[in-house]
């Protein structure tokens, strides 16, 4: 909930949702449906005004800010639409930056596996300005994964990419789930992107209104059309 009185906005209303470990989940809905708020609450970026948010056996709503910051750093990975890479650092330096800030070194074998999975071994010495959009987003994905987080949250990760680069990033996220058992939660408006996932959760007016397993672009489009009709 945001604001009070006449400006009060209930972004999420009595939402109960399980995000399963080892799955790739998409969150979809029309603009203003609450999908980004849901992801931000689940990731501990926004505080809830009521209810609870659990990551495994930890209730995020009971944590002080310092402990919450540590949990986000150690157990959650983030991939954003705008890449959020440091332009003066190389791809390798960007990938390990969160670990360096935490005073930790990457596990060499896991770093190599992530870099090979992301397919940028020959670009590690390049700065973001020397990489394509798809390559920059794959660096951001590798950065999110290198600390072995419990869950990776991706907010419109293909929104700034062409179809080829977007498919590269989605393929990488898909492989991280299939090969490494990673948990990925992605907000998207794109039925094609959603079809890479195991499950699509649909929101409307702050409510979970349905879900789709083994989604296809056509099935997602049909769901979105029904939502548009019901909200018209």
TITORNU-515441 format. One record per residue: x, y, z of N, C-alpha, C in turn; residue number from 1; residue in three letters. Coordinates in steps of 0.05 Angstrom, whole numbers, plus 5000, padded with zeros to 4 digits. Each point is the difference from the previous one (the first is absolute). Layout:
<pazas>
   n_xx   n_yy   n_zz   ca_xx   ca_yy   ca_zz   c_xx   c_yy   c_zz   num   residuo
      X      Y      Z       X       Y       Z      X      Y      Z   NUM       ALA
...
</pazas>
This chain:
<pazas>
   n_xx   n_yy   n_zz   ca_xx   ca_yy   ca_zz   c_xx   c_yy   c_zz   num   residuo
   5017   4976   5000    4983    5024    5000   5018   5025   5000     1       UNK
   4992   5020   4984    5015    5025    4998   4981   5023   5007     2       UNK
   5011   5020   5015    4984    5023    5006   4979   4995   5021     3       UNK
   4982   5020   5004    4979    4998    5020   4977   5018   4991     4       UNK
   4977   4996   5012    4977    5016    4994   4992   4998   4971     5       UNK
   4995   5024   4988    4991    5000    4972   5022   4991   4980     6       UNK
   5025   5001   5009    5022    4992    4983   5009   4971   5005     7       UNK
   4985   4986   5016    5006    4972    5007   4998   4982   4975     8       UNK
   5021   4984   4995    5000    4981    4978   5008   4973   5011     9       UNK
   4983   4980   4995    5006    4973    5009   5012   4985   4976    10       UNK
   5026   4998   5000    5014    4988    4977   4997   4970   4999    11       UNK
   5000   4987   5023    4995    4972    5003   4979   4996   5021    12       UNK
   4981   4982   4994    4977    4997    5018   4996   4971   5006    13       UNK
   5007   4992   5025    4996    4973    5010   5012   4979   4981    14       UNK
   5025   5004   4993    5014    4982    4982   5014   4978   5015    15       UNK
   4994   4975   4993    5014    4977    5011   5012   4985   4976    16       UNK
   5027   4997   5000    5013    4988    4976   5025   4985   5009    17       UNK
   5002   4975   4991    5025    4984    5005   5016   5001   4974    18       UNK
   5026   5007   5003    5019    5000    4977   5018   4976   5005    19       UNK
   4998   4980   4983    5013    4974    5006   5029   5000   4993    20       UNK
   5016   4987   5017    5029    4998    4995   5005   4983   4975    21       UNK
   5021   5008   4985    5007    4985    4976   4982   5004   4977    22       UNK
   4983   5021   5000    4982    5006    4978   5005   5028   4989    23       UNK
   4992   5003   4975    5001    5026    4986   4971   5010   4999    24       UNK
   4994   5021   5014    4973    5011    5002   4999   5028   4988    25       UNK
   4979   5004   4984    4995    5027    4989   4976   5012   5015    26       UNK
   5002   5026   5005    4978    5015    5011   4990   5020   4978    27       UNK
   4974   4999   4994    4990    5016    4978   4974   5014   5008    28       UNK
   4994   5021   4987    4976    5015    5005   5002   5027   4985    29       UNK
   4977   5013   4998    5000    5026    4986   5015   5021   5018    30       UNK
   5007   5022   4988    5013    5022    5015   4983   5007   5024    31       UNK
   5013   5002   5023    4985    5007    5024   4988   4977   5015    32       UNK
   5004   4975   4990    4988    4977    5012   5013   4992   5027    33       UNK
   5025   5009   5004    5014    4994    5025   5023   4981   4996    34       UNK
   5007   4993   4976    5020    4980    4995   5028   5008   5010    35       UNK
   5008   5025   4995    5027    5009    5009   5000   5003   5031    36       UNK
   4977   5009   5011    4999    5002    5029   5002   4973   5013    37       UNK
   4987   4980   4988    5002    4972    5010   5029   4991   5000    38       UNK
   5014   5004   4978    5028    4992    4999   5017   5014   5021    39       UNK
   4996   5026   5002    5016    5016    5019   4994   4992   5029    40       UNK
   4976   4993   5006    4994    4991    5027   5012   4972   5005    41       UNK
   4998   4983   4980    5012    4973    5003   5030   5001   5003    42       UNK
   5013   5020   4987    5029    5003    5001   5009   5016   5024    43       UNK
   4982   5010   5016    5008    5016    5023   5009   5028   4993    44       UNK
   4992   5010   4976    5007    5027    4992   4979   5020   5010    45       UNK
   4975   4991   5001    4978    5016    5011   4989   4987   5026    46       UNK
   4991   5016   5018    4988    4990    5025   4970   4996   4996    47       UNK
   4990   4979   5012    4971    4995    4999   4986   5014   5023    48       UNK
   4976   5009   4997    4985    5013    5021   4984   4980   5017    49       UNK
   4997   4976   4989    4988    4979    5016   5008   4973   4987    50       UNK
   4998   4979   5016    5007    4974    4990   5030   4994   5003    51       UNK
   5009   4978   4988    5028    4991    5004   5012   4992   4973    52       UNK
   5026   5002   4998    5015    4990    4977   5021   4982   5010    53       UNK
   5000   4975   4990    5019    4980    5009   5020   4993   4978    54       UNK
   5025   4998   5007    5021    4988    4982   5010   4976   5015    55       UNK
   4990   4976   4991    5006    4976    5015   4987   5002   5027    56       UNK
   5016   4998   5021    4989    5001    5027   5005   5027   5014    57       UNK
   5007   5021   4984    5005    5026    5010   4977   5019   4993    58       UNK
   4988   5013   5020    4979    5019    4996   5013   5028   4995    59       UNK
   5000   5009   4975    5013    5026    4994   4987   5023   5015    60       UNK
   4975   4998   5007    4986    5023    5012   5009   5004   5029    61       UNK
   5014   4981   5012    5010    5003    5027   5028   5011   5002    62       UNK
   5014   5003   4977    5028    5007    5000   5005   5030   5002    63       UNK
   5020   5007   5016    5010    5028    5000   5014   5005   4973    64       UNK
   5003   5026   4994    5010    5008    4973   5028   4988   4995    65       UNK
   5017   5000   5020    5027    4989    4995   4999   4970   4993    66       UNK
   4984   4985   5015    4998    4971    4994   4987   4996   4974    67       UNK
   4980   5016   4993    4987    4997    4974   5019   5006   4977    68       UNK
   5017   5020   5004    5020    5007    4980   5019   4976   4996    69       UNK
   5009   4988   5022    5018    4977    4998   4986   4977   4986    70       UNK
   4974   4995   5006    4986    4978    4987   4997   5005   4970    71       UNK
   4993   5024   4992    4999    5006    4972   5027   4996   4986    72       UNK
   5021   5007   5014    5027    4997    4988   5008   4971   4998    73       UNK
   4993   4984   5019    5010    4972    5002   4982   4980   4987    74       UNK
   4974   5005   4999    4981    4979    4993   4982   5007   4976    75       UNK
   5002   5025   4990    4983    5008    4978   5016   5013   4978    76       UNK
   4994   4993   4976    5013    5013    4976   4980   5017   4985    77       UNK
   5009   5021   4988    4982    5018    4985   5010   5004   4972    78       UNK
   4981   5001   4981    5006    5007    4972   4979   5021   4992    79       UNK
   5009   5023   4992    4982    5021    4993   5001   5007   4970    80       UNK
   4979   5013   4991    4998    5007    4972   5023   5017   4990    81       UNK
   5010   5018   5018    5020    5019    4992   5029   4990   5004    82       UNK
   5003   4974   5005    5026    4987    5003   5015   5008   5026    83       UNK
   5002   5026   5006    5013    5010    5025   5028   4990   5003    84       UNK
   5015   5001   4978    5029    4994    5001   5016   5026   5004    85       UNK
   5023   4997   5013    5018    5022    5004   5017   5004   4975    86       UNK
   4998   5023   4987    5012    5003    4973   5031   4999   5000    87       UNK
   5012   5007   5023    5030    5000    5001   5012   4973   5007    88       UNK
   4983   4981   5006    5010    4973    5007   4997   4981   4977    89       UNK
   5017   4980   4999    4998    4979    4979   4976   4982   5007    90       UNK
   4994   4983   4981    4978    4981    5004   5006   4983   5024    91       UNK
   5025   4990   5002    5007    4983    5023   4997   5015   5026    92       UNK
   5010   5025   5001    4998    5016    5024   4971   5006   5008    93       UNK
   4983   5004   4980    4972    5004    5006   4987   4975   5011    94       UNK
   5007   4977   4989    4989    4975    5010   5006   4995   5029    95       UNK
   5025   5005   5008    5008    4994    5028   4996   5023   5019    96       UNK
   4989   5023   4990    4998    5024    5017   4985   4996   5026    97       UNK
   4976   4987   4999    4985    4997    5026   5016   4984   5020    98       UNK
   5015   4979   4991    5016    4984    5018   5023   5017   5011    99       UNK
   5012   5016   4983    5022    5017    5009   4991   5020   5021   100       UNK
   4977   5012   4996    4989    5018    5020   4995   4986   5027   101       UNK
   4992   4975   4998    4995    4984    5025   5026   4989   5012   102       UNK
   5023   5005   4987    5025    4989    5009   5003   4971   4996   103       UNK
   4987   4989   4979    5001    4972    4994   5013   4996   4972   104       UNK
   5012   4977   4996    5011    4992    4975   4981   4980   4986   105       UNK
   4998   5001   4974    4983    4980    4987   5013   4972   5001   106       UNK
   4984   4980   5002    5010    4973    4997   5010   4996   4971   107       UNK
   5026   4994   4996    5010    4999    4973   4986   4981   4981   108       UNK
   4993   4976   5010    4987    4981    4982   4972   5010   4993   109       UNK
   4986   5012   5019    4973    5009    4995   5001   5025   4982   110       UNK
   5019   5017   5004    5004    5024    4982   5003   4990   4972   111       UNK
   5018   4980   4996    5005    4990    4973   4974   4988   4988   112       UNK
   4985   4986   5016    4976    4988    4990   4979   5021   4992   113       UNK
   4997   5021   5016    4982    5021    4994   5009   5015   4974   114       UNK
   5025   5006   4998    5011    5014    4977   4996   4984   4975   115       UNK
   5005   4974   5001    4996    4983    4977   4971   4997   4993   116       UNK
   4983   4999   5020    4971    4998    4995   4990   5025   4986   117       UNK
   5010   5023   5009    4991    5026    4989   5013   5005   4972   118       UNK
   5022   4985   4994    5011    5001    4973   5016   5026   4995   119       UNK
   5014   5010   5020    5015    5025    4996   5029   4997   5008   120       UNK
   5011   4976   4998    5027    4995    5008   5020   5019   4986   121       UNK
   4995   5005   4974    5018    5017    4985   4995   5030   5002   122       UNK
   4980   5007   5017    4993    5029    5003   5005   5010   5029   123       UNK
   5012   4984   5016    5003    5007    5029   5017   5025   5004   124       UNK
   5018   5006   4982    5017    5023    5003   4988   5026   4987   125       UNK
   4976   4998   4989    4988    5023    4987   4982   5015   5019   126       UNK
   4999   5026   4997    4982    5017    5016   4972   5000   4987   127       UNK
   4980   5008   5015    4972    4999    4990   4997   5014   4973   128       UNK
   5013   5023   4996    4997    5015    4975   5011   4985   4976   129       UNK
   5015   4979   5005    5011    4984    4978   4984   4974   4996   130       UNK
   4977   4998   5013    4983    4976    4999   4973   5007   4988   131       UNK
   4988   4981   4987    4972    5004    4990   4981   5000   5024   132       UNK
   4975   5009   4994    4980    5000    5021   4996   4972   5012   133       UNK
   4999   4980   4982    4996    4972    5010   5023   4991   5017   134       UNK
   5024   5007   4991    5024    4992    5016   5000   5014   5027   135       UNK
   4993   5026   5001    4999    5014    5025   4979   4987   5019   136       UNK
   4977   4992   4989    4980    4988    5018   5009   4972   5009   137       UNK
   5015   4986   4983    5011    4974    5010   5021   5004   5021   138       UNK
   5016   5022   4999    5018    5007    5022   4984   5005   5025   139       UNK
   4977   5014   4998    4983    5006    5023   4989   4974   5011   140       UNK
   4993   4981   4983    4990    4974    5009   5021   4985   5015   141       UNK
   5024   5000   4989    5023    4986    5013   5005   5012   5027   142       UNK
   4999   5026   5002    5004    5014    5025   4980   4991   5021   143       UNK
   4975   4997   4991    4979    4991    5018   5004   4971   5009   144       UNK
   5013   4984   4984    5002    4971    5006   5026   4993   5015   145       UNK
   5021   5016   4997    5026    4992    5009   5002   4996   5030   146       UNK
   4982   5013   5015    5000    4997    5029   4983   4977   5009   147       UNK
   4990   4983   4982    4983    4977    5006   4976   5008   5017   148       UNK
   4983   5019   4990    4977    5009    5016   4978   4978   5001   149       UNK
   4983   5002   5020    4977    4982    5001   4981   5006   4977   150       UNK
   4997   5025   4993    4981    5007    4979   5011   5025   4985   151       UNK
   4994   5000   4973    5007    5023    4984   4974   5013   4991   152       UNK
   4998   5026   5005    4977    5016    4991   5008   5016   4975   153       UNK
   4984   4998   4979    5007    5014    4975   4976   5018   4992   154       UNK
   5005   5026   4999    4978    5019    4994   5003   5009   4971   155       UNK
   4983   4989   4983    5000    5006    4971   5028   4998   4988   156       UNK
   5013   4977   5004    5029    4999    4992   5005   5001   4970   157       UNK
   4979   4997   4984    5003    5001    4971   4987   5025   4988   158       UNK
   4991   5018   5018    4985    5024    4990   5016   5018   4982   159       UNK
   5026   5002   5004    5017    5018    4984   5015   4985   4977   160       UNK
   4992   4975   4995    5016    4984    4981   4984   4993   4975   161       UNK
   5015   4996   4978    4987    4990    4976   4993   4970   5004   162       UNK
   4986   4988   4981    4990    4973    5004   5023   4980   5003   163       UNK
   5021   5004   4985    5022    4981    5001   5014   5001   5027   164       UNK
   5007   5025   5009    5013    5003    5026   4981   4991   5023   165       UNK
   4975   5006   4997    4981    4991    5021   4999   4970   5002   166       UNK
   5001   4986   4978    5000    4971    5000   5026   4989   5013   167       UNK
   5022   5014   4996    5025    4992    5013   4997   5001   5031   168       UNK
   4989   5022   5009    4997    5003    5029   4980   4980   5012   169       UNK
   4978   4996   4986    4980    4981    5010   5010   4972   4999   170       UNK
   5016   4994   4980    5012    4973    4999   5019   4996   5022   171       UNK
   5015   5020   5008    5019    4998    5022   4984   4996   5026   172       UNK
   4979   5015   5005    4984    4996    5024   4988   4973   5001   173       UNK
   4990   4991   4977    4988    4973    4998   5021   4978   5007   174       UNK
   5024   5003   4990    5021    4980    5006   5008   5001   5029   175       UNK
   5000   5024   5012    5007    5001    5028   4980   4985   5018   176       UNK
   4975   4999   4991    4980    4985    5014   5003   4970   4995   177       UNK
   5003   4993   4974    5001    4972    4993   5025   4986   5008   178       UNK
   5023   5014   4998    5026    4988    5005   5008   5003   5029   179       UNK
   4994   5023   5012    5011    5005    5027   4978   5001   5022   180       UNK
   4975   4996   4992    4978    5000    5020   4995   5028   5011   181       UNK
   5007   5021   4985    4996    5027    5010   4970   5006   5000   182       UNK
   4992   5018   5018    4973    5010    5001   5000   5028   4988   183       UNK
   4983   5004   4980    4999    5026    4986   4971   5010   5000   184       UNK
   4996   5025   5007    4974    5013    4999   5003   5025   4982   185       UNK
   4984   5001   4979    5003    5021    4980   4974   5015   4996   186       UNK
   5000   5026   5001    4978    5017    4992   5004   5006   4970   187       UNK
   4979   4996   4985    5001    5005    4971   4972   5007   4990   188       UNK
   5000   5015   4978    4975    5005    4986   4999   4984   4974   189       UNK
   5021   4985   4994    5004    4988    4973   4991   4970   5001   190       UNK
   4979   4992   4986    4992    4972    4999   5022   4981   4991   191       UNK
   5016   5010   4981    5022    4983    4990   5020   4995   5022   192       UNK
   5007   5020   5016    5019    4996    5022   4987   4982   5021   193       UNK
   4975   5003   5005    4986    4983    5020   5000   4971   4992   194       UNK
   5001   4994   4974    4999    4973    4991   5025   4984   5006   195       UNK
   5021   5014   5009    5025    4986    5008   4998   4989   5028   196       UNK
   4979   5008   5015    4998    4993    5028   4985   4974   5005   197       UNK
   5000   4992   5025    4984    4976    5008   4972   5008   5007   198       UNK
   4996   5024   5009    4975    5008    5012   4996   5031   4996   199       UNK
   4976   5008   4993    4993    5028    4999   4979   5006   5020   200       UNK
   5005   5020   5017    4980    5010    5019   4989   5026   4990   201       UNK
   4973   5002   4999    4987    5024    4989   4988   5017   5023   202       UNK
   5005   5026   4998    4989    5019    5019   4981   5019   4987   203       UNK
   4980   5009   5015    4982    5021    4991   4991   5015   5025   204       UNK
   5003   5027   4999    4991    5017    5022   5010   4991   5027   205       UNK
   5025   4991   5001    5012    4992    5025   4993   4972   5010   206       UNK
   4986   4985   4984    4992    4973    5007   5013   4979   4982   207       UNK
   5006   4977   5010    5008    4977    4983   4974   4988   4989   208       UNK
   4997   5000   4974    4975    4992    4987   5003   4973   4985   209       UNK
   5024   4989   4999    5003    4974    4987   5029   4994   4994   210       UNK
   5005   4976   4990    5027    4992    4993   4998   4980   4977   211       UNK
   5022   4998   4986    5002    4982    4977   5026   4984   5002   212       UNK
   4998   4974   4997    5024    4983    5000   5007   4993   4971   213       UNK
   5026   4996   4995    5011    4993    4974   4988   5019   4979   214       UNK
   5005   5026   5003    4987    5020    4983   5011   5000   4972   215       UNK
   4982   5007   4982    5008    5006    4972   4993   5029   4995   216       UNK
   5012   5013   4980    4993    5028    4994   4970   5003   4995   217       UNK
   4988   4981   4986    4972    5001    4993   4982   4999   5025   218       UNK
   5007   4982   5018    4984    4997    5025   5003   5024   5017   219       UNK
   5024   5012   5001    5003    5024    5016   4985   5023   4988   220       UNK
   5000   5003   4974    4985    5021    4986   4970   4997   5006   221       UNK
   4990   4976   5000    4972    4995    5005   4993   5008   5029   222       UNK
   5018   4994   5019    4995    5008    5027   5000   5031   5002   223       UNK
   5019   5013   4988    5001    5029    5001   4976   5013   4987   224       UNK
   4990   4989   4979    4976    5010    4987   4976   4998   5018   225       UNK
   4998   4977   5014    4978    4997    5019   5001   5020   5023   226       UNK
   5025   5005   5009    5003    5020    5021   4992   5028   4990   227       UNK
   5008   5007   4976    4993    5026    4989   4970   5003   4997   228       UNK
   4986   4978   4993    4971    5001    4997   4987   5004   5027   229       UNK
   5010   4986   5020    4987    5001    5027   5005   5027   5013   230       UNK
   5021   5014   4992    5006    5026    5012   4989   5023   4984   231       UNK
   4988   4994   4976    4990    5021    4983   4974   5012   5012   232       UNK
</pazas>
